[in-house]
Amino acid sequence: MRRLLFLFLLLNLGGCSQLGVHAWERGTLAKDDMALTADAVDLSLDDHIYFSKEGTSGGRGFAGGGCGCN
């Protein structure tokens, strides 16, 4: 039973080894169509709403800012 459990766990360790982006897939993922927000107007509107609510300017890439009431 222990050997079977060990074999099962050993096989499951290799299950996540193929995650990630391969070199030949990076060109496809770098296209503008693959961006999370393809429209610059929508992105600027989202930024305006964010810093209007939080009381900060920017803050897209890091946490913090705002009124501190949370």
N, CA, C, O and CB atoms as a CASP TS submission, in Angstrom:
PFRMAT TS
TARGET T0000
AUTHOR 0000-0000-0000
METHOD Language model
MODEL 1
PARENT N/A
ATOM      1  N   MET     1       0.822  -1.191   0.000  1.00  0.00           N
ATOM      2  CA  MET     1       0.000   0.000   0.000  1.00  0.00           C
ATOM      3  C   MET     1       0.872   1.265   0.000  1.00  0.00           C
ATOM      4  O   MET     1       0.581   2.239  -0.693  1.00  0.00           O
ATOM      5  CB  MET     1      -0.939  -0.007   1.212  1.00  0.00           C
ATOM      6  N   ARG     2       1.953   1.221   0.799  1.00  0.00           N
ATOM      7  CA  ARG     2       2.851   2.380   0.850  1.00  0.00           C
ATOM      8  C   ARG     2       3.530   2.611  -0.493  1.00  0.00           C
ATOM      9  O   ARG     2       3.698   3.752  -0.924  1.00  0.00           O
ATOM     10  CB  ARG     2       3.909   2.190   1.944  1.00  0.00           C
ATOM     11  N   ARG     3       3.914   1.541  -1.142  1.00  0.00           N
ATOM     12  CA  ARG     3       4.570   1.675  -2.447  1.00  0.00           C
ATOM     13  C   ARG     3       3.615   2.266  -3.478  1.00  0.00           C
ATOM     14  O   ARG     3       4.010   3.089  -4.304  1.00  0.00           O
ATOM     15  CB  ARG     3       5.090   0.311  -2.932  1.00  0.00           C
ATOM     16  N   LEU     4       2.384   1.849  -3.425  1.00  0.00           N
ATOM     17  CA  LEU     4       1.388   2.370  -4.351  1.00  0.00           C
ATOM     18  C   LEU     4       1.145   3.862  -4.090  1.00  0.00           C
ATOM     19  O   LEU     4       1.041   4.645  -5.033  1.00  0.00           O
ATOM     20  CB  LEU     4       0.069   1.576  -4.226  1.00  0.00           C
ATOM     21  N   LEU     5       1.055   4.251  -2.832  1.00  0.00           N
ATOM     22  CA  LEU     5       0.884   5.645  -2.471  1.00  0.00           C
ATOM     23  C   LEU     5       2.102   6.471  -2.887  1.00  0.00           C
ATOM     24  O   LEU     5       1.954   7.579  -3.403  1.00  0.00           O
ATOM     25  CB  LEU     5       0.639   5.776  -0.969  1.00  0.00           C
ATOM     26  N   PHE     6       3.298   5.937  -2.666  1.00  0.00           N
ATOM     27  CA  PHE     6       4.523   6.626  -3.067  1.00  0.00           C
ATOM     28  C   PHE     6       4.568   6.785  -4.581  1.00  0.00           C
ATOM     29  O   PHE     6       4.944   7.849  -5.072  1.00  0.00           O
ATOM     30  CB  PHE     6       5.765   5.862  -2.572  1.00  0.00           C
ATOM     31  N   LEU     7       4.200   5.767  -5.320  1.00  0.00           N
ATOM     32  CA  LEU     7       4.188   5.845  -6.778  1.00  0.00           C
ATOM     33  C   LEU     7       3.165   6.870  -7.259  1.00  0.00           C
ATOM     34  O   LEU     7       3.435   7.623  -8.195  1.00  0.00           O
ATOM     35  CB  LEU     7       3.884   4.469  -7.385  1.00  0.00           C
ATOM     36  N   PHE     8       2.022   6.903  -6.642  1.00  0.00           N
ATOM     37  CA  PHE     8       0.990   7.871  -6.997  1.00  0.00           C
ATOM     38  C   PHE     8       1.473   9.306  -6.745  1.00  0.00           C
ATOM     39  O   PHE     8       1.289  10.179  -7.593  1.00  0.00           O
ATOM     40  CB  PHE     8      -0.296   7.593  -6.201  1.00  0.00           C
ATOM     41  N   LEU     9       2.081   9.546  -5.597  1.00  0.00           N
ATOM     42  CA  LEU     9       2.590  10.878  -5.288  1.00  0.00           C
ATOM     43  C   LEU     9       3.736  11.271  -6.210  1.00  0.00           C
ATOM     44  O   LEU     9       3.853  12.436  -6.589  1.00  0.00           O
ATOM     45  CB  LEU     9       3.046  10.942  -3.842  1.00  0.00           C
ATOM     46  N   LEU    10       4.567  10.328  -6.568  1.00  0.00           N
ATOM     47  CA  LEU    10       5.672  10.595  -7.472  1.00  0.00           C
ATOM     48  C   LEU    10       5.174  10.964  -8.861  1.00  0.00           C
ATOM     49  O   LEU    10       5.731  11.857  -9.498  1.00  0.00           O
ATOM     50  CB  LEU    10       6.592   9.390  -7.549  1.00  0.00           C
ATOM     51  N   LEU    11       4.143  10.297  -9.337  1.00  0.00           N
ATOM     52  CA  LEU    11       3.574  10.616 -10.640  1.00  0.00           C
ATOM     53  C   LEU    11       2.878  11.974 -10.629  1.00  0.00           C
ATOM     54  O   LEU    11       2.889  12.676 -11.641  1.00  0.00           O
ATOM     55  CB  LEU    11       2.594   9.530 -11.065  1.00  0.00           C
ATOM     56  N   ASN    12       2.282  12.352  -9.523  1.00  0.00           N
ATOM     57  CA  ASN    12       1.605  13.647  -9.426  1.00  0.00           C
ATOM     58  C   ASN    12       2.585  14.816  -9.373  1.00  0.00           C
ATOM     59  O   ASN    12       2.218  15.936  -9.728  1.00  0.00           O
ATOM     60  CB  ASN    12       0.718  13.674  -8.199  1.00  0.00           C
ATOM     61  N   LEU    13       3.803  14.583  -8.944  1.00  0.00           N
ATOM     62  CA  LEU    13       4.787  15.660  -8.903  1.00  0.00           C
ATOM     63  C   LEU    13       5.132  16.156 -10.305  1.00  0.00           C
ATOM     64  O   LEU    13       5.443  17.334 -10.482  1.00  0.00           O
ATOM     65  CB  LEU    13       6.053  15.190  -8.190  1.00  0.00           C
ATOM     66  N   GLY    14       5.082  15.297 -11.276  1.00  0.00           N
ATOM     67  CA  GLY    14       5.387  15.687 -12.643  1.00  0.00           C
ATOM     68  C   GLY    14       4.221  16.314 -13.366  1.00  0.00           C
ATOM     69  O   GLY    14       4.375  16.740 -14.511  1.00  0.00           O
ATOM     70  N   GLY    15       3.066  16.386 -12.748  1.00  0.00           N
ATOM     71  CA  GLY    15       1.877  16.928 -13.395  1.00  0.00           C
ATOM     72  C   GLY    15       1.948  18.414 -13.685  1.00  0.00           C
ATOM     73  O   GLY    15       1.339  18.876 -14.650  1.00  0.00           O
ATOM     74  N   CYS    16       2.663  19.167 -12.892  1.00  0.00           N
ATOM     75  CA  CYS    16       2.757  20.621 -13.067  1.00  0.00           C
ATOM     76  C   CYS    16       4.047  21.044 -13.753  1.00  0.00           C
ATOM     77  O   CYS    16       4.318  22.240 -13.857  1.00  0.00           O
ATOM     78  CB  CYS    16       2.651  21.313 -11.726  1.00  0.00           C
ATOM     79  N   SER    17       4.829  20.117 -14.212  1.00  0.00           N
ATOM     80  CA  SER    17       6.126  20.476 -14.783  1.00  0.00           C
ATOM     81  C   SER    17       6.005  21.120 -16.155  1.00  0.00           C
ATOM     82  O   SER    17       6.958  21.755 -16.607  1.00  0.00           O
ATOM     83  CB  SER    17       7.001  19.255 -14.878  1.00  0.00           C
ATOM     84  N   GLN    18       4.890  20.985 -16.826  1.00  0.00           N
ATOM     85  CA  GLN    18       4.732  21.540 -18.164  1.00  0.00           C
ATOM     86  C   GLN    18       3.982  22.866 -18.171  1.00  0.00           C
ATOM     87  O   GLN    18       3.604  23.347 -19.239  1.00  0.00           O
ATOM     88  CB  GLN    18       4.016  20.554 -19.042  1.00  0.00           C
ATOM     89  N   LEU    19       3.757  23.468 -17.007  1.00  0.00           N
ATOM     90  CA  LEU    19       3.081  24.755 -16.951  1.00  0.00           C
ATOM     91  C   LEU    19       4.045  25.857 -17.365  1.00  0.00           C
ATOM     92  O   LEU    19       5.252  25.753 -17.151  1.00  0.00           O
ATOM     93  CB  LEU    19       2.523  25.023 -15.539  1.00  0.00           C
ATOM     94  N   GLY    20       3.507  26.898 -17.952  1.00  0.00           N
ATOM     95  CA  GLY    20       4.334  28.017 -18.366  1.00  0.00           C
ATOM     96  C   GLY    20       4.218  28.251 -19.863  1.00  0.00           C
ATOM     97  O   GLY    20       3.507  27.536 -20.569  1.00  0.00           O
ATOM     98  N   VAL    21       4.919  29.251 -20.324  1.00  0.00           N
ATOM     99  CA  VAL    21       4.864  29.648 -21.728  1.00  0.00           C
ATOM    100  C   VAL    21       6.126  29.171 -22.418  1.00  0.00           C
ATOM    101  O   VAL    21       7.236  29.430 -21.954  1.00  0.00           O
ATOM    102  CB  VAL    21       4.701  31.186 -21.876  1.00  0.00           C
ATOM    103  N   HIS    22       5.951  28.484 -23.513  1.00  0.00           N
ATOM    104  CA  HIS    22       7.088  28.033 -24.301  1.00  0.00           C
ATOM    105  C   HIS    22       7.586  29.165 -25.190  1.00  0.00           C
ATOM    106  O   HIS    22       6.868  30.133 -25.438  1.00  0.00           O
ATOM    107  CB  HIS    22       6.711  26.805 -25.149  1.00  0.00           C
ATOM    108  N   ALA    23       8.800  29.038 -25.660  1.00  0.00           N
ATOM    109  CA  ALA    23       9.424  30.102 -26.450  1.00  0.00           C
ATOM    110  C   ALA    23       8.633  30.403 -27.722  1.00  0.00           C
ATOM    111  O   ALA    23       8.538  31.563 -28.123  1.00  0.00           O
ATOM    112  CB  ALA    23      10.858  29.718 -26.810  1.00  0.00           C
ATOM    113  N   TRP    24       8.076  29.400 -28.352  1.00  0.00           N
ATOM    114  CA  TRP    24       7.350  29.612 -29.602  1.00  0.00           C
ATOM    115  C   TRP    24       5.948  30.180 -29.379  1.00  0.00           C
ATOM    116  O   TRP    24       5.297  30.592 -30.339  1.00  0.00           O
ATOM    117  CB  TRP    24       7.255  28.309 -30.365  1.00  0.00           C
ATOM    118  N   GLU    25       5.473  30.210 -28.139  1.00  0.00           N
ATOM    119  CA  GLU    25       4.163  30.781 -27.823  1.00  0.00           C
ATOM    120  C   GLU    25       4.243  32.251 -27.428  1.00  0.00           C
ATOM    121  O   GLU    25       3.213  32.922 -27.370  1.00  0.00           O
ATOM    122  CB  GLU    25       3.514  29.994 -26.708  1.00  0.00           C
ATOM    123  N   ARG    26       5.416  32.758 -27.161  1.00  0.00           N
ATOM    124  CA  ARG    26       5.555  34.130 -26.672  1.00  0.00           C
ATOM    125  C   ARG    26       5.187  35.159 -27.729  1.00  0.00           C
ATOM    126  O   ARG    26       4.682  36.230 -27.391  1.00  0.00           O
ATOM    127  CB  ARG    26       6.970  34.373 -26.202  1.00  0.00           C
ATOM    128  N   GLY    27       5.425  34.862 -28.985  1.00  0.00           N
ATOM    129  CA  GLY    27       5.055  35.788 -30.043  1.00  0.00           C
ATOM    130  C   GLY    27       3.551  35.986 -30.129  1.00  0.00           C
ATOM    131  O   GLY    27       3.076  37.094 -30.375  1.00  0.00           O
ATOM    132  N   THR    28       2.806  34.907 -29.926  1.00  0.00           N
ATOM    133  CA  THR    28       1.349  34.990 -29.949  1.00  0.00           C
ATOM    134  C   THR    28       0.831  35.775 -28.756  1.00  0.00           C
ATOM    135  O   THR    28      -0.086  36.585 -28.893  1.00  0.00           O
ATOM    136  CB  THR    28       0.733  33.594 -29.966  1.00  0.00           C
ATOM    137  N   LEU    29       1.410  35.540 -27.593  1.00  0.00           N
ATOM    138  CA  LEU    29       0.939  36.213 -26.384  1.00  0.00           C
ATOM    139  C   LEU    29       1.341  37.683 -26.339  1.00  0.00           C
ATOM    140  O   LEU    29       0.761  38.451 -25.572  1.00  0.00           O
ATOM    141  CB  LEU    29       1.471  35.505 -25.161  1.00  0.00           C
ATOM    142  N   ALA    30       2.315  38.088 -27.137  1.00  0.00           N
ATOM    143  CA  ALA    30       2.760  39.478 -27.146  1.00  0.00           C
ATOM    144  C   ALA    30       1.904  40.363 -28.051  1.00  0.00           C
ATOM    145  O   ALA    30       2.091  41.580 -28.061  1.00  0.00           O
ATOM    146  CB  ALA    30       4.205  39.550 -27.585  1.00  0.00           C
ATOM    147  N   LYS    31       0.981  39.792 -28.801  1.00  0.00           N
ATOM    148  CA  LYS    31       0.131  40.587 -29.692  1.00  0.00           C
ATOM    149  C   LYS    31      -0.812  41.471 -28.882  1.00  0.00           C
ATOM    150  O   LYS    31      -1.171  41.149 -27.749  1.00  0.00           O
ATOM    151  CB  LYS    31      -0.675  39.670 -30.635  1.00  0.00           C
ATOM    152  N   ASP    32      -1.204  42.585 -29.483  1.00  0.00           N
ATOM    153  CA  ASP    32      -2.113  43.515 -28.804  1.00  0.00           C
ATOM    154  C   ASP    32      -3.474  42.888 -28.518  1.00  0.00           C
ATOM    155  O   ASP    32      -4.138  43.262 -27.551  1.00  0.00           O
ATOM    156  CB  ASP    32      -2.297  44.769 -29.642  1.00  0.00           C
ATOM    157  N   ASP    33      -3.893  41.939 -29.350  1.00  0.00           N
ATOM    158  CA  ASP    33      -5.190  41.291 -29.140  1.00  0.00           C
ATOM    159  C   ASP    33      -5.220  40.458 -27.866  1.00  0.00           C
ATOM    160  O   ASP    33      -6.295  40.187 -27.331  1.00  0.00           O
ATOM    161  CB  ASP    33      -5.531  40.414 -30.328  1.00  0.00           C
ATOM    162  N   MET    34      -4.061  40.052 -27.377  1.00  0.00           N
ATOM    163  CA  MET    34      -3.995  39.198 -26.199  1.00  0.00           C
ATOM    164  C   MET    34      -3.898  39.998 -24.898  1.00  0.00           C
ATOM    165  O   MET    34      -3.828  39.406 -23.821  1.00  0.00           O
ATOM    166  CB  MET    34      -2.813  38.263 -26.313  1.00  0.00           C
ATOM    167  N   ALA    35      -3.894  41.315 -24.978  1.00  0.00           N
ATOM    168  CA  ALA    35      -3.812  42.150 -23.777  1.00  0.00           C
ATOM    169  C   ALA    35      -5.105  42.032 -22.984  1.00  0.00           C
ATOM    170  O   ALA    35      -6.175  41.818 -23.553  1.00  0.00           O
ATOM    171  CB  ALA    35      -3.536  43.630 -24.148  1.00  0.00           C
ATOM    172  N   LEU    36      -5.001  42.172 -21.673  1.00  0.00           N
ATOM    173  CA  LEU    36      -6.194  42.093 -20.834  1.00  0.00           C
ATOM    174  C   LEU    36      -7.151  43.235 -21.129  1.00  0.00           C
ATOM    175  O   LEU    36      -8.367  43.049 -21.116  1.00  0.00           O
ATOM    176  CB  LEU    36      -5.810  42.103 -19.360  1.00  0.00           C
ATOM    177  N   THR    37      -6.609  44.407 -21.392  1.00  0.00           N
ATOM    178  CA  THR    37      -7.419  45.551 -21.775  1.00  0.00           C
ATOM    179  C   THR    37      -6.872  46.074 -23.091  1.00  0.00           C
ATOM    180  O   THR    37      -5.850  46.760 -23.115  1.00  0.00           O
ATOM    181  CB  THR    37      -7.414  46.661 -20.669  1.00  0.00           C
ATOM    182  N   ALA    38      -7.542  45.754 -24.177  1.00  0.00           N
ATOM    183  CA  ALA    38      -7.037  46.117 -25.497  1.00  0.00           C
ATOM    184  C   ALA    38      -7.347  47.566 -25.843  1.00  0.00           C
ATOM    185  O   ALA    38      -6.646  48.159 -26.663  1.00  0.00           O
ATOM    186  CB  ALA    38      -7.625  45.200 -26.553  1.00  0.00           C
ATOM    187  N   ASP    39      -8.371  48.149 -25.244  1.00  0.00           N
ATOM    188  CA  ASP    39      -8.779  49.495 -25.595  1.00  0.00           C
ATOM    189  C   ASP    39      -8.181  50.493 -24.608  1.00  0.00           C
ATOM    190  O   ASP    39      -8.403  50.388 -23.402  1.00  0.00           O
ATOM    191  CB  ASP    39     -10.314  49.608 -25.622  1.00  0.00           C
ATOM    192  N   ALA    40      -7.427  51.455 -25.118  1.00  0.00           N
ATOM    193  CA  ALA    40      -6.768  52.444 -24.258  1.00  0.00           C
ATOM    194  C   ALA    40      -7.775  53.358 -23.567  1.00  0.00           C
ATOM    195  O   ALA    40      -7.528  53.817 -22.452  1.00  0.00           O
ATOM    196  CB  ALA    40      -5.789  53.283 -25.074  1.00  0.00           C
ATOM    197  N   VAL    41      -8.906  53.626 -24.214  1.00  0.00           N
ATOM    198  CA  VAL    41      -9.929  54.489 -23.597  1.00  0.00           C
ATOM    199  C   VAL    41     -10.526  53.799 -22.374  1.00  0.00           C
ATOM    200  O   VAL    41     -10.720  54.433 -21.337  1.00  0.00           O
ATOM    201  CB  VAL    41     -11.050  54.837 -24.619  1.00  0.00           C
ATOM    202  N   ASP    42     -10.817  52.510 -22.490  1.00  0.00           N
ATOM    203  CA  ASP    42     -11.336  51.771 -21.339  1.00  0.00           C
ATOM    204  C   ASP    42     -10.321  51.729 -20.203  1.00  0.00           C
ATOM    205  O   ASP    42     -10.685  51.837 -19.032  1.00  0.00           O
ATOM    206  CB  ASP    42     -11.718  50.351 -21.749  1.00  0.00           C
ATOM    207  N   LEU    43      -9.054  51.572 -20.554  1.00  0.00           N
ATOM    208  CA  LEU    43      -8.011  51.525 -19.539  1.00  0.00           C
ATOM    209  C   LEU    43      -7.891  52.859 -18.809  1.00  0.00           C
ATOM    210  O   LEU    43      -7.752  52.883 -17.586  1.00  0.00           O
ATOM    211  CB  LEU    43      -6.675  51.148 -20.170  1.00  0.00           C
ATOM    212  N   SER    44      -7.943  53.964 -19.543  1.00  0.00           N
ATOM    213  CA  SER    44      -7.844  55.266 -18.883  1.00  0.00           C
ATOM    214  C   SER    44      -9.083  55.565 -18.044  1.00  0.00           C
ATOM    215  O   SER    44      -8.977  56.205 -16.997  1.00  0.00           O
ATOM    216  CB  SER    44      -7.641  56.369 -19.919  1.00  0.00           C
ATOM    217  N   LEU    45     -10.250  55.113 -18.486  1.00  0.00           N
ATOM    218  CA  LEU    45     -11.466  55.296 -17.702  1.00  0.00           C
ATOM    219  C   LEU    45     -11.398  54.492 -16.401  1.00  0.00           C
ATOM    220  O   LEU    45     -11.783  54.986 -15.341  1.00  0.00           O
ATOM    221  CB  LEU    45     -12.699  54.883 -18.521  1.00  0.00           C
ATOM    222  N   ASP    46     -10.911  53.260 -16.486  1.00  0.00           N
ATOM    223  CA  ASP    46     -10.745  52.455 -15.278  1.00  0.00           C
ATOM    224  C   ASP    46      -9.763  53.099 -14.311  1.00  0.00           C
ATOM    225  O   ASP    46      -9.986  53.089 -13.100  1.00  0.00           O
ATOM    226  CB  ASP    46     -10.275  51.052 -15.636  1.00  0.00           C
ATOM    227  N   ASP    47      -8.670  53.663 -14.839  1.00  0.00           N
ATOM    228  CA  ASP    47      -7.712  54.356 -13.988  1.00  0.00           C
ATOM    229  C   ASP    47      -8.346  55.569 -13.316  1.00  0.00           C
ATOM    230  O   ASP    47      -8.111  55.820 -12.134  1.00  0.00           O
ATOM    231  CB  ASP    47      -6.495  54.783 -14.802  1.00  0.00           C
ATOM    232  N   HIS    48      -9.141  56.313 -14.058  1.00  0.00           N
ATOM    233  CA  HIS    48      -9.797  57.490 -13.489  1.00  0.00           C
ATOM    234  C   HIS    48     -10.749  57.092 -12.363  1.00  0.00           C
ATOM    235  O   HIS    48     -10.774  57.733 -11.312  1.00  0.00           O
ATOM    236  CB  HIS    48     -10.560  58.259 -14.579  1.00  0.00           C
ATOM    237  N   ILE    49     -11.514  56.057 -12.578  1.00  0.00           N
ATOM    238  CA  ILE    49     -12.441  55.586 -11.541  1.00  0.00           C
ATOM    239  C   ILE    49     -11.663  55.109 -10.327  1.00  0.00           C
ATOM    240  O   ILE    49     -12.055  55.374  -9.191  1.00  0.00           O
ATOM    241  CB  ILE    49     -13.344  54.451 -12.080  1.00  0.00           C
ATOM    242  N   TYR    50     -10.556  54.403 -10.562  1.00  0.00           N
ATOM    243  CA  TYR    50      -9.777  53.870  -9.443  1.00  0.00           C
ATOM    244  C   TYR    50      -9.203  54.987  -8.591  1.00  0.00           C
ATOM    245  O   TYR    50      -9.365  54.980  -7.371  1.00  0.00           O
ATOM    246  CB  TYR    50      -8.653  52.976  -9.953  1.00  0.00           C
ATOM    247  N   PHE    51      -8.525  55.957  -9.223  1.00  0.00           N
ATOM    248  CA  PHE    51      -7.905  56.973  -8.369  1.00  0.00           C
ATOM    249  C   PHE    51      -8.910  57.978  -7.854  1.00  0.00           C
ATOM    250  O   PHE    51      -8.619  58.686  -6.890  1.00  0.00           O
ATOM    251  CB  PHE    51      -6.813  57.692  -9.119  1.00  0.00           C
ATOM    252  N   SER    52     -10.092  58.070  -8.464  1.00  0.00           N
ATOM    253  CA  SER    52     -11.137  58.918  -7.897  1.00  0.00           C
ATOM    254  C   SER    52     -11.706  58.295  -6.636  1.00  0.00           C
ATOM    255  O   SER    52     -12.004  59.002  -5.673  1.00  0.00           O
ATOM    256  CB  SER    52     -12.251  59.155  -8.918  1.00  0.00           C
ATOM    257  N   LYS    53     -11.857  56.985  -6.634  1.00  0.00           N
ATOM    258  CA  LYS    53     -12.377  56.308  -5.447  1.00  0.00           C
ATOM    259  C   LYS    53     -11.338  56.231  -4.341  1.00  0.00           C
ATOM    260  O   LYS    53     -11.675  56.390  -3.168  1.00  0.00           O
ATOM    261  CB  LYS    53     -12.851  54.911  -5.803  1.00  0.00           C
ATOM    262  N   GLU    54     -10.096  55.991  -4.691  1.00  0.00           N
ATOM    263  CA  GLU    54      -9.065  55.764  -3.699  1.00  0.00           C
ATOM    264  C   GLU    54      -8.375  57.039  -3.234  1.00  0.00           C
ATOM    265  O   GLU    54      -7.650  57.018  -2.239  1.00  0.00           O
ATOM    266  CB  GLU    54      -8.054  54.824  -4.244  1.00  0.00           C
ATOM    267  N   GLY    55      -8.586  58.142  -3.934  1.00  0.00           N
ATOM    268  CA  GLY    55      -7.949  59.385  -3.541  1.00  0.00           C
ATOM    269  C   GLY    55      -6.472  59.435  -3.881  1.00  0.00           C
ATOM    270  O   GLY    55      -5.717  60.185  -3.262  1.00  0.00           O
ATOM    271  N   THR    56      -6.052  58.642  -4.861  1.00  0.00           N
ATOM    272  CA  THR    56      -4.651  58.625  -5.258  1.00  0.00           C
ATOM    273  C   THR    56      -4.560  58.859  -6.750  1.00  0.00           C
ATOM    274  O   THR    56      -5.557  58.759  -7.466  1.00  0.00           O
ATOM    275  CB  THR    56      -3.973  57.291  -4.868  1.00  0.00           C
ATOM    276  N   SER    57      -3.393  59.162  -7.205  1.00  0.00           N
ATOM    277  CA  SER    57      -3.145  59.289  -8.634  1.00  0.00           C
ATOM    278  C   SER    57      -2.261  58.137  -9.051  1.00  0.00           C
ATOM    279  O   SER    57      -1.136  58.022  -8.564  1.00  0.00           O
ATOM    280  CB  SER    57      -2.491  60.661  -8.988  1.00  0.00           C
ATOM    281  N   GLY    58      -2.723  57.300  -9.918  1.00  0.00           N
ATOM    282  CA  GLY    58      -1.949  56.122 -10.325  1.00  0.00           C
ATOM    283  C   GLY    58      -2.214  54.976  -9.384  1.00  0.00           C
ATOM    284  O   GLY    58      -3.364  54.689  -9.051  1.00  0.00           O
ATOM    285  N   GLY    59      -1.164  54.324  -8.958  1.00  0.00           N
ATOM    286  CA  GLY    59      -1.338  53.211  -8.028  1.00  0.00           C
ATOM    287  C   GLY    59      -1.714  51.921  -8.694  1.00  0.00           C
ATOM    288  O   GLY    59      -2.201  51.005  -8.031  1.00  0.00           O
ATOM    289  N   ARG    60      -1.504  51.820  -9.980  1.00  0.00           N
ATOM    290  CA  ARG    60      -1.904  50.621 -10.709  1.00  0.00           C
ATOM    291  C   ARG    60      -1.010  49.434 -10.374  1.00  0.00           C
ATOM    292  O   ARG    60      -1.501  48.310 -10.270  1.00  0.00           O
ATOM    293  CB  ARG    60      -1.875  50.884 -12.206  1.00  0.00           C
ATOM    294  N   GLY    61       0.266  49.654 -10.204  1.00  0.00           N
ATOM    295  CA  GLY    61       1.191  48.548 -10.055  1.00  0.00           C
ATOM    296  C   GLY    61       1.512  48.160  -8.637  1.00  0.00           C
ATOM    297  O   GLY    61       2.263  47.207  -8.429  1.00  0.00           O
ATOM    298  N   PHE    62       0.981  48.852  -7.648  1.00  0.00           N
ATOM    299  CA  PHE    62       1.316  48.530  -6.259  1.00  0.00           C
ATOM    300  C   PHE    62       0.122  48.821  -5.369  1.00  0.00           C
ATOM    301  O   PHE    62      -0.796  49.548  -5.749  1.00  0.00           O
ATOM    302  CB  PHE    62       2.555  49.331  -5.784  1.00  0.00           C
ATOM    303  N   ALA    63       0.149  48.250  -4.196  1.00  0.00           N
ATOM    304  CA  ALA    63      -0.943  48.442  -3.236  1.00  0.00           C
ATOM    305  C   ALA    63      -0.669  49.672  -2.385  1.00  0.00           C
ATOM    306  O   ALA    63       0.464  50.149  -2.311  1.00  0.00           O
ATOM    307  CB  ALA    63      -1.119  47.191  -2.337  1.00  0.00           C
ATOM    308  N   GLY    64      -1.682  50.167  -1.763  1.00  0.00           N
ATOM    309  CA  GLY    64      -1.522  51.289  -0.847  1.00  0.00           C
ATOM    310  C   GLY    64      -2.254  52.516  -1.331  1.00  0.00           C
ATOM    311  O   GLY    64      -2.863  52.502  -2.401  1.00  0.00           O
ATOM    312  N   GLY    65      -2.200  53.568  -0.560  1.00  0.00           N
ATOM    313  CA  GLY    65      -2.863  54.807  -0.911  1.00  0.00           C
ATOM    314  C   GLY    65      -4.286  54.823  -0.394  1.00  0.00           C
ATOM    315  O   GLY    65      -4.698  53.939   0.357  1.00  0.00           O
ATOM    316  N   GLY    66      -5.026  55.829  -0.799  1.00  0.00           N
ATOM    317  CA  GLY    66      -6.412  55.954  -0.380  1.00  0.00           C
ATOM    318  C   GLY    66      -6.534  56.681   0.939  1.00  0.00           C
ATOM    319  O   GLY    66      -5.570  57.261   1.439  1.00  0.00           O
ATOM    320  N   CYS    67      -7.721  56.643   1.494  1.00  0.00           N
ATOM    321  CA  CYS    67      -7.982  57.404   2.710  1.00  0.00           C
ATOM    322  C   CYS    67      -7.556  56.647   3.971  1.00  0.00           C
ATOM    323  O   CYS    67      -7.419  57.250   5.036  1.00  0.00           O
ATOM    324  CB  CYS    67      -9.456  57.752   2.792  1.00  0.00           C
ATOM    325  N   GLY    68      -7.350  55.355   3.862  1.00  0.00           N
ATOM    326  CA  GLY    68      -6.936  54.572   5.027  1.00  0.00           C
ATOM    327  C   GLY    68      -8.093  54.178   5.925  1.00  0.00           C
ATOM    328  O   GLY    68      -7.875  53.773   7.068  1.00  0.00           O
ATOM    329  N   CYS    69      -9.320  54.287   5.432  1.00  0.00           N
ATOM    330  CA  CYS    69     -10.482  53.992   6.277  1.00  0.00           C
ATOM    331  C   CYS    69     -10.851  52.511   6.275  1.00  0.00           C
ATOM    332  O   CYS    69     -11.753  52.107   7.009  1.00  0.00           O
ATOM    333  CB  CYS    69     -11.673  54.808   5.819  1.00  0.00           C
ATOM    334  N   ASN    70     -10.189  51.709   5.485  1.00  0.00           N
ATOM    335  CA  ASN    70     -10.529  50.281   5.466  1.00  0.00           C
ATOM    336  C   ASN    70      -9.839  49.589   6.576  1.00  0.00           C
ATOM    337  O   ASN    70      -9.992  48.378   6.739  1.00  0.00           O
ATOM    338  CB  ASN    70     -10.163  49.631   4.145  1.00  0.00           C
TER
END
